[in-house]
Amino acid sequence: MKKKGMLVGVALVLMAATLGICAQVFYNRYGFRPGSEPYGFRGMKWDTNIGIYKDLEPVEISGMSAFYKKKGDPLWIGKAQVEEIIYGAWDGRFYLVQVKTIGSTNYKNLKDYCFATYGEVDRLGTGEQQYYIWNGIITRMILEYNEISKTGEWKFFSKKLQNRRFMEQEE
């Protein structure tokens, strides 16, 4: 009986170690560098009432979703000149940032900024489409580029509000 208990204990320790290693591999490949996960963008915090930001101009409002541009927003991120920066709200709460680039140089500069700021992650996608995903506790971030159109897009959002948005849309 003592051997059986010991074997169960060893099995549990091995299982916990295996899960820990798998989690660390996943984190290293698709997670933010420790301490770098954003909780918003340029002073705007996730899940805040979008109405407190007086420098936003509506671009599109559809149902519970609204998208804005910020007056005087610098269209530079690191060394990348970006085409536009869109701020998204759902049910009046800030939850999304969407940045668009044109040209391979601007995309490369944006990717370099993301890697330097948030940590390097593995490339997903093949051929002319490439993706990079950072999956954190609070924020999910996606960087993508299309070789054919030479356009890039960097999206990041509050996981909590995005999940709530999807769940309420399904009802």
Secondary structure, 3 states (H helix, E strand, C coil): CHHHHHHHHHHHHHHHHHHHHHHHHHHHHHCCCCCCCCCEECCEECCCEHHHCCCEEEEEEECCEEEEEECCCCCEECCEECCEEEEEEECCEEEEEEEEEECHHHHHHHHHHHHHHHCCCCEECCCCEEEEEEECCCEEEEEEEECCCCEEEEEEEEHHHHHHHHHHHHC
